[in-house]
């Protein structure tokens, strides 16, 4: 009888975790951590616009020789990357209290400041958050298996099936060629136009065109056409390297597998890790160094991640879940190490299993 009573009263660890996370969510709401500080986002937008103007003034005042040209490209690359982090905030509905305002300003930031479609970003990014690092459900890992073998489980599976689309045992080397430098200039740059035309997203296309018209008209009096094209490609190259290293440092080294339908908290923690908190790291990564908190609370304004982080750590400790947080350069290196490890696992399975 006592055994039966104990069985009835027993609560599974997963259910306790779900209940504890619900309590944490309620605590977060009571603390007001889902409420945005509009001053933060206004200042962030202002610093983007100031850097954009500074880039133009550099060439206007100093001319188009190599040093001011490169300096202007670095400034514009910073503008594009930081605007990318800002559009991410609006895309997650974390700036305004109404979805309508977030959506409208999102179109302005990603469309006019960056030349990309909001509909494309929403389509991909919401899938990523629902099932991060889940093969065939997270579009961010669609590079497996055509370009890379990702994760220990999937890499071994490829090897056992004798599949070789690329020399995966060298992927940690060719990542430096077809990864950070090439993603935006060689793939996203043309695919975004294909996306909006195919899906007839004409409003997004109009916003995108305002960016390209503004860019070329602004620099046409200062540079020849080949100079403008060179500047544009260099800016995209800088942005692409910055974007890829930051966005992949939190996910690629983590667990990658098929969807196992586990609870929300466990799904996010096994697929994400953090990078140390500092003023530079926060700015450089757009607060995506708090990837764990961002994935647990995707609508939370990023300036509050550091406040909820201790609560998340405590919950992880209570349930024996690893909470990974590492230095920035270590996080970058772990991308390469994980690619090397999974490539070696693929080769071993390909040759011997």
ZADO-1210 file (C-alpha; in nm, 4 decimals, padded with zeros to 6 digits):
<atoms>
<atom x="00.0000" y="00.0000" z="00.0000" code="UNK" pos="1"/>
<atom x="00.2820" y="00.2388" z="00.0888" code="UNK" pos="2"/>
<atom x="00.4573" y="00.1570" z="-00.2380" code="UNK" pos="3"/>
<atom x="00.1398" y="00.2342" z="-00.4309" code="UNK" pos="4"/>
<atom x="00.1050" y="00.5647" z="-00.2458" code="UNK" pos="5"/>
<atom x="00.4667" y="00.6546" z="-00.3214" code="UNK" pos="6"/>
<atom x="00.4076" y="00.5748" z="-00.6879" code="UNK" pos="7"/>
<atom x="00.1044" y="00.8019" z="-00.6966" code="UNK" pos="8"/>
<atom x="00.2910" y="01.0851" z="-00.5245" code="UNK" pos="9"/>
<atom x="00.6049" y="01.0488" z="-00.7352" code="UNK" pos="10"/>
<atom x="00.6587" y="01.3256" z="-00.9871" code="UNK" pos="11"/>
<atom x="00.8917" y="01.2722" z="-01.2804" code="UNK" pos="12"/>
<atom x="01.2077" y="01.4882" z="-01.2936" code="UNK" pos="13"/>
<atom x="01.0974" y="01.6292" z="-01.6296" code="UNK" pos="14"/>
<atom x="00.7603" y="01.7348" z="-01.4883" code="UNK" pos="15"/>
<atom x="00.9298" y="01.9014" z="-01.1905" code="UNK" pos="16"/>
<atom x="01.1590" y="02.0871" z="-01.4300" code="UNK" pos="17"/>
<atom x="00.8624" y="02.2085" z="-01.6351" code="UNK" pos="18"/>
<atom x="00.6847" y="02.3283" z="-01.3216" code="UNK" pos="19"/>
<atom x="00.9963" y="02.5044" z="-01.1925" code="UNK" pos="20"/>
<atom x="01.0444" y="02.6809" z="-01.5253" code="UNK" pos="21"/>
<atom x="00.6836" y="02.7976" z="-01.5176" code="UNK" pos="22"/>
<atom x="00.7496" y="02.9436" z="-01.1746" code="UNK" pos="23"/>
<atom x="01.0632" y="03.1112" z="-01.3072" code="UNK" pos="24"/>
<atom x="00.8650" y="03.2574" z="-01.5962" code="UNK" pos="25"/>
<atom x="00.6091" y="03.3981" z="-01.3516" code="UNK" pos="26"/>
<atom x="00.8916" y="03.5454" z="-01.1419" code="UNK" pos="27"/>
<atom x="01.0421" y="03.7079" z="-01.4506" code="UNK" pos="28"/>
<atom x="00.7120" y="03.8737" z="-01.5313" code="UNK" pos="29"/>
<atom x="00.6675" y="03.9981" z="-01.1737" code="UNK" pos="30"/>
<atom x="01.0191" y="04.1450" z="-01.1788" code="UNK" pos="31"/>
<atom x="00.9300" y="04.3395" z="-01.4931" code="UNK" pos="32"/>
<atom x="01.2113" y="04.1811" z="-01.6932" code="UNK" pos="33"/>
<atom x="00.9921" y="04.1596" z="-02.0024" code="UNK" pos="34"/>
<atom x="00.9447" y="04.5367" z="-02.0029" code="UNK" pos="35"/>
<atom x="01.1753" y="04.7235" z="-02.2431" code="UNK" pos="36"/>
<atom x="01.3847" y="05.0317" z="-02.1710" code="UNK" pos="37"/>
<atom x="01.3110" y="05.2420" z="-02.4780" code="UNK" pos="38"/>
<atom x="01.6068" y="05.4707" z="-02.4093" code="UNK" pos="39"/>
<atom x="01.8410" y="05.1744" z="-02.4569" code="UNK" pos="40"/>
<atom x="01.7062" y="05.1015" z="-02.8044" code="UNK" pos="41"/>
<atom x="01.6942" y="05.4676" z="-02.9070" code="UNK" pos="42"/>
<atom x="02.0596" y="05.5109" z="-02.8119" code="UNK" pos="43"/>
<atom x="02.1488" y="05.1929" z="-02.9964" code="UNK" pos="44"/>
<atom x="01.9770" y="05.3191" z="-03.3104" code="UNK" pos="45"/>
<atom x="02.1496" y="05.6584" z="-03.2750" code="UNK" pos="46"/>
<atom x="02.4940" y="05.5027" z="-03.2532" code="UNK" pos="47"/>
<atom x="02.4206" y="05.3065" z="-03.5717" code="UNK" pos="48"/>
<atom x="02.3114" y="05.6194" z="-03.7579" code="UNK" pos="49"/>
<atom x="02.6130" y="05.8178" z="-03.6317" code="UNK" pos="50"/>
<atom x="02.8525" y="05.5489" z="-03.7536" code="UNK" pos="51"/>
<atom x="02.6746" y="05.5477" z="-04.0898" code="UNK" pos="52"/>
<atom x="02.7230" y="05.9247" z="-04.1244" code="UNK" pos="53"/>
<atom x="03.0851" y="05.8980" z="-04.0036" code="UNK" pos="54"/>
<atom x="03.1598" y="05.6464" z="-04.2795" code="UNK" pos="55"/>
<atom x="03.0349" y="05.8868" z="-04.5475" code="UNK" pos="56"/>
<atom x="03.2161" y="06.1852" z="-04.3917" code="UNK" pos="57"/>
<atom x="03.5423" y="05.9887" z="-04.3866" code="UNK" pos="58"/>
<atom x="03.5477" y="05.9490" z="-04.7642" code="UNK" pos="59"/>
<atom x="03.3992" y="06.2942" z="-04.8257" code="UNK" pos="60"/>
<atom x="03.6693" y="06.4678" z="-04.6194" code="UNK" pos="61"/>
<atom x="03.9758" y="06.2451" z="-04.6661" code="UNK" pos="62"/>
<atom x="03.9089" y="06.1183" z="-05.0155" code="UNK" pos="63"/>
<atom x="03.8881" y="05.7694" z="-05.1577" code="UNK" pos="64"/>
<atom x="04.2492" y="05.6595" z="-05.1074" code="UNK" pos="65"/>
<atom x="04.3081" y="05.3186" z="-04.9512" code="UNK" pos="66"/>
<atom x="04.3175" y="05.4184" z="-04.5811" code="UNK" pos="67"/>
<atom x="03.9945" y="05.6231" z="-04.5636" code="UNK" pos="68"/>
<atom x="03.8285" y="05.3743" z="-04.7984" code="UNK" pos="69"/>
<atom x="03.9090" y="05.0812" z="-04.5671" code="UNK" pos="70"/>
<atom x="03.8226" y="05.2790" z="-04.2546" code="UNK" pos="71"/>
<atom x="03.4863" y="05.3707" z="-04.4026" code="UNK" pos="72"/>
<atom x="03.4269" y="05.0043" z="-04.4900" code="UNK" pos="73"/>
<atom x="03.4961" y="04.9010" z="-04.1300" code="UNK" pos="74"/>
<atom x="03.2523" y="05.1641" z="-04.0039" code="UNK" pos="75"/>
<atom x="02.9843" y="05.0505" z="-04.2493" code="UNK" pos="76"/>
<atom x="03.0490" y="04.6855" z="-04.1616" code="UNK" pos="77"/>
<atom x="02.9911" y="04.7785" z="-03.7984" code="UNK" pos="78"/>
<atom x="02.6718" y="04.9610" z="-03.8969" code="UNK" pos="79"/>
<atom x="02.5397" y="04.6572" z="-04.0807" code="UNK" pos="80"/>
<atom x="02.6220" y="04.4163" z="-03.7999" code="UNK" pos="81"/>
<atom x="02.4820" y="04.6345" z="-03.5237" code="UNK" pos="82"/>
<atom x="02.1701" y="04.7014" z="-03.7306" code="UNK" pos="83"/>
<atom x="02.1433" y="04.3245" z="-03.7607" code="UNK" pos="84"/>
<atom x="02.1392" y="04.2900" z="-03.3828" code="UNK" pos="85"/>
<atom x="01.8823" y="04.5719" z="-03.3586" code="UNK" pos="86"/>
<atom x="01.6450" y="04.4223" z="-03.6167" code="UNK" pos="87"/>
<atom x="01.6695" y="04.1006" z="-03.4161" code="UNK" pos="88"/>
<atom x="01.5189" y="04.2878" z="-03.1183" code="UNK" pos="89"/>
<atom x="01.2233" y="04.4147" z="-03.3189" code="UNK" pos="90"/>
<atom x="01.1776" y="04.0772" z="-03.4855" code="UNK" pos="91"/>
<atom x="01.1381" y="03.9198" z="-03.1421" code="UNK" pos="92"/>
<atom x="00.8753" y="04.1802" z="-03.0446" code="UNK" pos="93"/>
<atom x="01.0906" y="04.2872" z="-02.7496" code="UNK" pos="94"/>
<atom x="01.0937" y="04.6672" z="-02.7998" code="UNK" pos="95"/>
<atom x="00.7306" y="04.7832" z="-02.8157" code="UNK" pos="96"/>
<atom x="00.4286" y="04.6594" z="-02.6251" code="UNK" pos="97"/>
<atom x="00.2300" y="04.6004" z="-02.9444" code="UNK" pos="98"/>
<atom x="00.3226" y="04.3579" z="-03.2202" code="UNK" pos="99"/>
<atom x="00.2163" y="04.6079" z="-03.4881" code="UNK" pos="100"/>
<atom x="00.4802" y="04.8651" z="-03.3908" code="UNK" pos="101"/>
<atom x="00.7515" y="04.6004" z="-03.3605" code="UNK" pos="102"/>
<atom x="00.6685" y="04.4668" z="-03.7063" code="UNK" pos="103"/>
<atom x="00.6676" y="04.8112" z="-03.8697" code="UNK" pos="104"/>
<atom x="00.9962" y="04.9249" z="-03.7196" code="UNK" pos="105"/>
<atom x="01.1431" y="04.5818" z="-03.7936" code="UNK" pos="106"/>
<atom x="01.0720" y="04.6369" z="-04.1624" code="UNK" pos="107"/>
<atom x="01.2448" y="04.9753" z="-04.1474" code="UNK" pos="108"/>
<atom x="01.5577" y="04.8504" z="-03.9700" code="UNK" pos="109"/>
<atom x="01.6101" y="04.5266" z="-04.1626" code="UNK" pos="110"/>
<atom x="01.4771" y="04.6672" z="-04.4899" code="UNK" pos="111"/>
<atom x="01.6000" y="05.0262" z="-04.5107" code="UNK" pos="112"/>
<atom x="01.9125" y="05.0009" z="-04.2940" code="UNK" pos="113"/>
<atom x="02.0230" y="04.6551" z="-04.4113" code="UNK" pos="114"/>
<atom x="01.8519" y="04.5771" z="-04.7421" code="UNK" pos="115"/>
<atom x="01.6972" y="04.2483" z="-04.6308" code="UNK" pos="116"/>
<atom x="01.3343" y="04.1284" z="-04.6009" code="UNK" pos="117"/>
<atom x="01.1629" y="04.0976" z="-04.2638" code="UNK" pos="118"/>
<atom x="00.9467" y="03.8114" z="-04.3908" code="UNK" pos="119"/>
<atom x="01.2569" y="03.6056" z="-04.4779" code="UNK" pos="120"/>
<atom x="01.4085" y="03.6598" z="-04.1338" code="UNK" pos="121"/>
<atom x="01.0824" y="03.5715" z="-03.9565" code="UNK" pos="122"/>
<atom x="01.0359" y="03.2584" z="-04.1660" code="UNK" pos="123"/>
<atom x="01.3782" y="03.1190" z="-04.0760" code="UNK" pos="124"/>
<atom x="01.4355" y="03.2520" z="-03.7281" code="UNK" pos="125"/>
<atom x="01.1113" y="03.1411" z="-03.5668" code="UNK" pos="126"/>
<atom x="01.1783" y="02.7836" z="-03.6810" code="UNK" pos="127"/>
<atom x="01.5243" y="02.8050" z="-03.5281" code="UNK" pos="128"/>
<atom x="01.3889" y="02.9097" z="-03.1896" code="UNK" pos="129"/>
<atom x="01.1191" y="02.6422" z="-03.1863" code="UNK" pos="130"/>
<atom x="01.3635" y="02.3552" z="-03.2425" code="UNK" pos="131"/>
<atom x="01.7260" y="02.4742" z="-03.2123" code="UNK" pos="132"/>
<atom x="01.9861" y="02.2300" z="-03.3432" code="UNK" pos="133"/>
<atom x="01.7161" y="01.9793" z="-03.4438" code="UNK" pos="134"/>
<atom x="01.8035" y="01.8362" z="-03.7825" code="UNK" pos="135"/>
<atom x="01.5406" y="01.9032" z="-04.0524" code="UNK" pos="136"/>
<atom x="01.3556" y="02.1434" z="-03.8189" code="UNK" pos="137"/>
<atom x="01.6155" y="02.4131" z="-03.7518" code="UNK" pos="138"/>
<atom x="01.7029" y="02.5872" z="-04.0821" code="UNK" pos="139"/>
<atom x="02.0238" y="02.7236" z="-03.9281" code="UNK" pos="140"/>
<atom x="02.1813" y="02.3775" z="-03.9534" code="UNK" pos="141"/>
<atom x="02.0655" y="02.3061" z="-04.3082" code="UNK" pos="142"/>
<atom x="02.4343" y="02.3146" z="-04.4025" code="UNK" pos="143"/>
<atom x="02.4346" y="01.9512" z="-04.2835" code="UNK" pos="144"/>
<atom x="02.5125" y="01.7378" z="-04.4790" code="UNK" pos="145"/>
<atom x="02.5740" y="01.9165" z="-04.8100" code="UNK" pos="146"/>
<atom x="02.8545" y="02.1374" z="-04.6738" code="UNK" pos="147"/>
<atom x="02.9346" y="02.0210" z="-04.3212" code="UNK" pos="148"/>
<atom x="02.8864" y="01.7190" z="-04.0985" code="UNK" pos="149"/>
<atom x="02.7436" y="01.8624" z="-03.7788" code="UNK" pos="150"/>
<atom x="02.7161" y="01.7001" z="-03.4380" code="UNK" pos="151"/>
<atom x="02.8545" y="01.3685" z="-03.3226" code="UNK" pos="152"/>
<atom x="02.5391" y="01.1646" z="-03.3813" code="UNK" pos="153"/>
<atom x="02.4600" y="01.2948" z="-03.7298" code="UNK" pos="154"/>
<atom x="02.8239" y="01.2738" z="-03.8403" code="UNK" pos="155"/>
<atom x="02.8521" y="00.9089" z="-03.7427" code="UNK" pos="156"/>
<atom x="02.5216" y="00.8400" z="-03.9183" code="UNK" pos="157"/>
<atom x="02.6591" y="00.9909" z="-04.2404" code="UNK" pos="158"/>
<atom x="02.9707" y="00.7788" z="-04.2133" code="UNK" pos="159"/>
<atom x="02.7808" y="00.4577" z="-04.1493" code="UNK" pos="160"/>
<atom x="02.5639" y="00.5283" z="-04.4555" code="UNK" pos="161"/>
<atom x="02.8831" y="00.5934" z="-04.6584" code="UNK" pos="162"/>
<atom x="02.7705" y="00.9419" z="-04.7575" code="UNK" pos="163"/>
<atom x="03.0348" y="01.1937" z="-04.8602" code="UNK" pos="164"/>
<atom x="02.9113" y="01.5191" z="-05.0098" code="UNK" pos="165"/>
<atom x="03.2277" y="01.6954" z="-04.8915" code="UNK" pos="166"/>
<atom x="03.5604" y="01.5879" z="-04.7356" code="UNK" pos="167"/>
<atom x="03.4212" y="01.6409" z="-04.3862" code="UNK" pos="168"/>
<atom x="03.7473" y="01.5447" z="-04.2181" code="UNK" pos="169"/>
<atom x="03.8808" y="01.8758" z="-04.3550" code="UNK" pos="170"/>
<atom x="03.5713" y="02.0834" z="-04.2770" code="UNK" pos="171"/>
<atom x="03.7426" y="02.2688" z="-03.9910" code="UNK" pos="172"/>
<atom x="03.9786" y="02.4038" z="-04.2573" code="UNK" pos="173"/>
<atom x="03.7398" y="02.4889" z="-04.5406" code="UNK" pos="174"/>
<atom x="03.5049" y="02.6504" z="-04.2869" code="UNK" pos="175"/>
<atom x="03.7371" y="02.9525" z="-04.3068" code="UNK" pos="176"/>
<atom x="03.6689" y="02.9749" z="-04.6813" code="UNK" pos="177"/>
<atom x="03.3012" y="02.8933" z="-04.7308" code="UNK" pos="178"/>
<atom x="03.1756" y="02.9847" z="-04.3840" code="UNK" pos="179"/>
<atom x="03.2328" y="03.3322" z="-04.2358" code="UNK" pos="180"/>
<atom x="03.3599" y="03.5110" z="-04.5504" code="UNK" pos="181"/>
<atom x="03.1051" y="03.3738" z="-04.7964" code="UNK" pos="182"/>
<atom x="02.7657" y="03.3390" z="-04.6269" code="UNK" pos="183"/>
<atom x="02.6370" y="03.6940" z="-04.6784" code="UNK" pos="184"/>
<atom x="02.8161" y="03.8068" z="-04.9985" code="UNK" pos="185"/>
<atom x="02.7777" y="03.4831" z="-05.1956" code="UNK" pos="186"/>
<atom x="02.4560" y="03.3308" z="-05.0637" code="UNK" pos="187"/>
<atom x="02.2254" y="03.5607" z="-04.8655" code="UNK" pos="188"/>
<atom x="02.2838" y="03.8526" z="-05.1008" code="UNK" pos="189"/>
<atom x="02.1086" y="03.6871" z="-05.3930" code="UNK" pos="190"/>
<atom x="01.8785" y="03.4519" z="-05.2006" code="UNK" pos="191"/>
<atom x="01.6906" y="03.7326" z="-05.0232" code="UNK" pos="192"/>
<atom x="01.5779" y="03.8711" z="-05.3602" code="UNK" pos="193"/>
<atom x="01.4749" y="03.5240" z="-05.4764" code="UNK" pos="194"/>
<atom x="01.2779" y="03.4815" z="-05.1524" code="UNK" pos="195"/>
<atom x="01.0744" y="03.8030" z="-05.1768" code="UNK" pos="196"/>
<atom x="00.9974" y="03.7615" z="-05.5471" code="UNK" pos="197"/>
<atom x="00.8999" y="03.3953" z="-05.5133" code="UNK" pos="198"/>
<atom x="00.6696" y="03.4706" z="-05.2188" code="UNK" pos="199"/>
<atom x="00.5487" y="03.8032" z="-05.3618" code="UNK" pos="200"/>
<atom x="00.6558" y="04.0023" z="-05.0566" code="UNK" pos="201"/>
<atom x="00.6369" y="04.3338" z="-05.2429" code="UNK" pos="202"/>
<atom x="00.6354" y="04.5546" z="-04.9318" code="UNK" pos="203"/>
<atom x="00.9584" y="04.3950" z="-04.8142" code="UNK" pos="204"/>
<atom x="01.1069" y="04.4364" z="-05.1612" code="UNK" pos="205"/>
<atom x="01.0198" y="04.8069" z="-05.1581" code="UNK" pos="206"/>
<atom x="01.1921" y="04.8537" z="-04.8211" code="UNK" pos="207"/>
<atom x="01.4973" y="04.6662" z="-04.9478" code="UNK" pos="208"/>
<atom x="01.5250" y="04.8812" z="-05.2597" code="UNK" pos="209"/>
<atom x="01.5301" y="05.1986" z="-05.0497" code="UNK" pos="210"/>
<atom x="01.8520" y="05.0717" z="-04.8910" code="UNK" pos="211"/>
<atom x="02.0266" y="05.0081" z="-05.2243" code="UNK" pos="212"/>
<atom x="01.9072" y="05.3347" z="-05.3758" code="UNK" pos="213"/>
<atom x="02.0241" y="05.5295" z="-05.0707" code="UNK" pos="214"/>
<atom x="02.3623" y="05.3548" z="-05.0630" code="UNK" pos="215"/>
<atom x="02.4436" y="05.4105" z="-05.4293" code="UNK" pos="216"/>
<atom x="02.3128" y="05.7687" z="-05.4458" code="UNK" pos="217"/>
<atom x="02.5008" y="05.8595" z="-05.1265" code="UNK" pos="218"/>
<atom x="02.8378" y="05.7330" z="-05.2471" code="UNK" pos="219"/>
<atom x="02.8011" y="05.8036" z="-05.6201" code="UNK" pos="220"/>
<atom x="02.9355" y="06.1630" z="-05.5881" code="UNK" pos="221"/>
<atom x="03.2399" y="06.0312" z="-05.3954" code="UNK" pos="222"/>
<atom x="03.3320" y="05.7087" z="-05.5737" code="UNK" pos="223"/>
<atom x="03.3234" y="05.5631" z="-05.9231" code="UNK" pos="224"/>
<atom x="03.0821" y="05.2779" z="-05.9835" code="UNK" pos="225"/>
<atom x="03.3514" y="05.0138" z="-05.9368" code="UNK" pos="226"/>
<atom x="03.4513" y="05.1839" z="-05.6121" code="UNK" pos="227"/>
<atom x="03.0919" y="05.1725" z="-05.4878" code="UNK" pos="228"/>
<atom x="03.0613" y="04.8045" z="-05.5768" code="UNK" pos="229"/>
<atom x="03.3944" y="04.7317" z="-05.4108" code="UNK" pos="230"/>
<atom x="03.2881" y="04.9149" z="-05.0964" code="UNK" pos="231"/>
<atom x="02.9568" y="04.7295" z="-05.0869" code="UNK" pos="232"/>
<atom x="03.1173" y="04.3859" z="-05.1226" code="UNK" pos="233"/>
<atom x="03.3831" y="04.4684" z="-04.8632" code="UNK" pos="234"/>
<atom x="03.1145" y="04.5791" z="-04.6176" code="UNK" pos="235"/>
<atom x="02.9227" y="04.2562" z="-04.6734" code="UNK" pos="236"/>
<atom x="03.2461" y="04.0598" z="-04.6260" code="UNK" pos="237"/>
<atom x="03.3151" y="04.2284" z="-04.2906" code="UNK" pos="238"/>
<atom x="02.9551" y="04.1843" z="-04.1775" code="UNK" pos="239"/>
<atom x="02.9511" y="03.8191" z="-04.2858" code="UNK" pos="240"/>
<atom x="03.2600" y="03.7287" z="-04.0821" code="UNK" pos="241"/>
<atom x="03.1276" y="03.9107" z="-03.7771" code="UNK" pos="242"/>
<atom x="02.7797" y="03.7596" z="-03.8093" code="UNK" pos="243"/>
<atom x="02.8851" y="03.3984" z="-03.8601" code="UNK" pos="244"/>
<atom x="03.1369" y="03.3803" z="-03.5760" code="UNK" pos="245"/>
<atom x="02.8931" y="03.5354" z="-03.3292" code="UNK" pos="246"/>
<atom x="02.5836" y="03.3381" z="-03.4278" code="UNK" pos="247"/>
<atom x="02.7585" y="03.0019" z="-03.4553" code="UNK" pos="248"/>
<atom x="02.9656" y="03.0202" z="-03.1343" code="UNK" pos="249"/>
<atom x="02.6535" y="02.9465" z="-02.9281" code="UNK" pos="250"/>
<atom x="02.5118" y="02.6567" z="-03.1309" code="UNK" pos="251"/>
<atom x="02.7551" y="02.4631" z="-03.3525" code="UNK" pos="252"/>
<atom x="02.9622" y="02.3273" z="-03.0593" code="UNK" pos="253"/>
<atom x="02.6467" y="02.2145" z="-02.8800" code="UNK" pos="254"/>
<atom x="02.4314" y="01.9012" z="-02.9089" code="UNK" pos="255"/>
<atom x="02.2885" y="01.8486" z="-03.2597" code="UNK" pos="256"/>
<atom x="02.0457" y="01.5659" z="-03.3285" code="UNK" pos="257"/>
<atom x="01.7002" y="01.4758" z="-03.4512" code="UNK" pos="258"/>
<atom x="01.4087" y="01.6175" z="-03.2558" code="UNK" pos="259"/>
<atom x="01.3500" y="01.4122" z="-02.9385" code="UNK" pos="260"/>
<atom x="01.0435" y="01.6103" z="-02.8266" code="UNK" pos="261"/>
<atom x="01.1827" y="01.6969" z="-02.4855" code="UNK" pos="262"/>
<atom x="01.0600" y="01.9890" z="-02.2765" code="UNK" pos="263"/>
<atom x="01.1248" y="02.3524" z="-02.3723" code="UNK" pos="264"/>
<atom x="01.3886" y="02.4200" z="-02.1070" code="UNK" pos="265"/>
<atom x="01.5953" y="02.1105" z="-02.1892" code="UNK" pos="266"/>
<atom x="01.5624" y="02.1699" z="-02.5641" code="UNK" pos="267"/>
<atom x="01.7092" y="02.5194" z="-02.5343" code="UNK" pos="268"/>
<atom x="01.9856" y="02.4338" z="-02.2847" code="UNK" pos="269"/>
<atom x="02.1263" y="02.1408" z="-02.4793" code="UNK" pos="270"/>
<atom x="02.1471" y="02.3543" z="-02.7953" code="UNK" pos="271"/>
<atom x="02.2848" y="02.6809" z="-02.6545" code="UNK" pos="272"/>
<atom x="02.5717" y="02.8181" z="-02.4497" code="UNK" pos="273"/>
<atom x="02.6766" y="03.1600" z="-02.3223" code="UNK" pos="274"/>
<atom x="02.9819" y="03.3817" z="-02.3555" code="UNK" pos="275"/>
<atom x="03.1123" y="03.5885" z="-02.0667" code="UNK" pos="276"/>
<atom x="02.9338" y="03.9120" z="-01.9838" code="UNK" pos="277"/>
<atom x="03.1273" y="04.2356" z="-02.0466" code="UNK" pos="278"/>
<atom x="03.0522" y="04.5722" z="-02.2065" code="UNK" pos="279"/>
<atom x="03.2479" y="04.4762" z="-02.5167" code="UNK" pos="280"/>
<atom x="03.1058" y="04.1241" z="-02.5480" code="UNK" pos="281"/>
<atom x="02.7520" y="04.2547" z="-02.4993" code="UNK" pos="282"/>
<atom x="02.7979" y="04.5184" z="-02.7705" code="UNK" pos="283"/>
<atom x="02.9994" y="04.2992" z="-03.0064" code="UNK" pos="284"/>
<atom x="02.7449" y="04.0157" z="-03.0004" code="UNK" pos="285"/>
<atom x="02.4278" y="04.2211" z="-02.9620" code="UNK" pos="286"/>
<atom x="02.3826" y="04.0494" z="-02.6238" code="UNK" pos="287"/>
<atom x="02.3719" y="03.7117" z="-02.7977" code="UNK" pos="288"/>
<atom x="02.6468" y="03.6138" z="-02.5567" code="UNK" pos="289"/>
<atom x="02.3424" y="03.5508" z="-02.3341" code="UNK" pos="290"/>
<atom x="02.2124" y="03.2948" z="-02.5817" code="UNK" pos="291"/>
<atom x="02.0675" y="03.0700" z="-02.3098" code="UNK" pos="292"/>
<atom x="01.8516" y="03.3442" z="-02.1619" code="UNK" pos="293"/>
<atom x="01.7551" y="03.4662" z="-02.5075" code="UNK" pos="294"/>
<atom x="01.6325" y="03.1216" z="-02.6084" code="UNK" pos="295"/>
<atom x="01.4436" y="03.0651" z="-02.2850" code="UNK" pos="296"/>
<atom x="01.2774" y="03.4077" z="-02.3004" code="UNK" pos="297"/>
<atom x="01.2828" y="03.5121" z="-02.6695" code="UNK" pos="298"/>
<atom x="01.0661" y="03.8219" z="-02.6171" code="UNK" pos="299"/>
<atom x="01.2756" y="03.9548" z="-02.3272" code="UNK" pos="300"/>
<atom x="01.4558" y="04.2845" z="-02.4031" code="UNK" pos="301"/>
<atom x="01.8241" y="04.2049" z="-02.4286" code="UNK" pos="302"/>
<atom x="01.9324" y="04.4604" z="-02.1700" code="UNK" pos="303"/>
<atom x="01.7675" y="04.2384" z="-01.9046" code="UNK" pos="304"/>
<atom x="01.9440" y="03.9112" z="-01.9867" code="UNK" pos="305"/>
<atom x="02.2133" y="03.9645" z="-01.7246" code="UNK" pos="306"/>
<atom x="01.9458" y="04.0108" z="-01.4584" code="UNK" pos="307"/>
<atom x="01.7740" y="03.6794" z="-01.5235" code="UNK" pos="308"/>
<atom x="02.0960" y="03.4821" z="-01.5798" code="UNK" pos="309"/>
<atom x="02.1555" y="03.4025" z="-01.2065" code="UNK" pos="310"/>
<atom x="01.8001" y="03.2661" z="-01.1791" code="UNK" pos="311"/>
<atom x="01.8528" y="03.0431" z="-01.4824" code="UNK" pos="312"/>
<atom x="02.1851" y="02.9198" z="-01.3424" code="UNK" pos="313"/>
<atom x="02.0156" y="02.8339" z="-01.0141" code="UNK" pos="314"/>
<atom x="01.7451" y="02.6339" z="-01.1905" code="UNK" pos="315"/>
<atom x="02.0074" y="02.4474" z="-01.3947" code="UNK" pos="316"/>
<atom x="02.2035" y="02.3630" z="-01.0786" code="UNK" pos="317"/>
<atom x="01.8879" y="02.2373" z="-00.9056" code="UNK" pos="318"/>
<atom x="01.8134" y="01.9927" z="-01.1878" code="UNK" pos="319"/>
<atom x="02.1711" y="01.8956" z="-01.2722" code="UNK" pos="320"/>
<atom x="02.1677" y="02.0613" z="-01.6147" code="UNK" pos="321"/>
<atom x="02.4947" y="02.2014" z="-01.7485" code="UNK" pos="322"/>
<atom x="02.4995" y="02.5787" z="-01.7939" code="UNK" pos="323"/>
<atom x="02.7910" y="02.6528" z="-02.0272" code="UNK" pos="324"/>
<atom x="02.9532" y="02.9962" z="-02.0221" code="UNK" pos="325"/>
<atom x="03.2939" y="03.0593" z="-02.1749" code="UNK" pos="326"/>
<atom x="03.5331" y="03.3374" z="-02.2891" code="UNK" pos="327"/>
<atom x="03.4687" y="03.4903" z="-02.6319" code="UNK" pos="328"/>
<atom x="03.7818" y="03.3568" z="-02.8014" code="UNK" pos="329"/>
<atom x="03.7238" y="03.0117" z="-02.6521" code="UNK" pos="330"/>
<atom x="03.3736" y="03.0155" z="-02.7993" code="UNK" pos="331"/>
<atom x="03.5189" y="03.0993" z="-03.1419" code="UNK" pos="332"/>
<atom x="03.7771" y="02.8225" z="-03.1127" code="UNK" pos="333"/>
<atom x="03.5110" y="02.5723" z="-03.0083" code="UNK" pos="334"/>
<atom x="03.3397" y="02.6163" z="-03.3462" code="UNK" pos="335"/>
<atom x="03.6534" y="02.4916" z="-03.5205" code="UNK" pos="336"/>
<atom x="03.7188" y="02.2191" z="-03.2624" code="UNK" pos="337"/>
<atom x="03.3644" y="02.0849" z="-03.2917" code="UNK" pos="338"/>
<atom x="03.3879" y="02.0758" z="-03.6713" code="UNK" pos="339"/>
<atom x="03.7184" y="01.8919" z="-03.6463" code="UNK" pos="340"/>
<atom x="03.5786" y="01.6392" z="-03.3979" code="UNK" pos="341"/>
<atom x="03.2643" y="01.5655" z="-03.5968" code="UNK" pos="342"/>
<atom x="03.4688" y="01.5390" z="-03.9166" code="UNK" pos="343"/>
<atom x="03.6954" y="01.2796" z="-03.7557" code="UNK" pos="344"/>
<atom x="03.3953" y="01.0854" z="-03.6272" code="UNK" pos="345"/>
<atom x="03.2506" y="01.0843" z="-03.9790" code="UNK" pos="346"/>
<atom x="03.5780" y="00.9585" z="-04.1283" code="UNK" pos="347"/>
<atom x="03.6114" y="00.6803" z="-03.8726" code="UNK" pos="348"/>
<atom x="03.2549" y="00.5651" z="-03.9346" code="UNK" pos="349"/>
<atom x="03.2976" y="00.5993" z="-04.3116" code="UNK" pos="350"/>
<atom x="03.6093" y="00.3818" z="-04.3168" code="UNK" pos="351"/>
<atom x="03.5444" y="00.1301" z="-04.0416" code="UNK" pos="352"/>
<atom x="03.1713" y="00.0866" z="-03.9769" code="UNK" pos="353"/>
</atoms>
